[in-house]
């Protein structure tokens, strides 16, 4: 004998689910970086930043410059000597701002999430 499933008629209870939409693992690595780009008014900027987290597809850092979503940026990220067998190397890579976070009270830096372009190069600091 096969039992039929009863249709539930009570209230629906929603349970919050933490969904991670990222495709790559992000690593919390405080890496020094230089960020260059052009603001919406056409003014160019160059600013020191600290990468707060990074993955193979993008990174997150804070800037004083008022970039907007879609801004094209050029990053020069210092790679730790531990990773490069003692050599000082810099990762140069293009990126596009995909998400912005408002500055916290008392801080004028905005959070900037970027997606990396496909082309990149490792260079010595002399050619920065």
HELIX and SHEET records of a PDB file:
HELIX    1   1 UNK A  125  UNK A  127  5                                   3    
SHEET    1   A 7 UNK A  44  UNK A  51  0                                        
SHEET    2   A 7 UNK A  31  UNK A  38 -1                                        
SHEET    3   A 7 UNK A  72  UNK A  79 -1                                        
SHEET    4   A 7 UNK A  89  UNK A 101 -1                                        
SHEET    5   A 7 UNK A 110  UNK A 123 -1                                        
SHEET    6   A 7 UNK A  58  UNK A  63 -1                                        
SHEET    7   A 7 UNK A  53  UNK A  54 -1                                        
END                                                                             
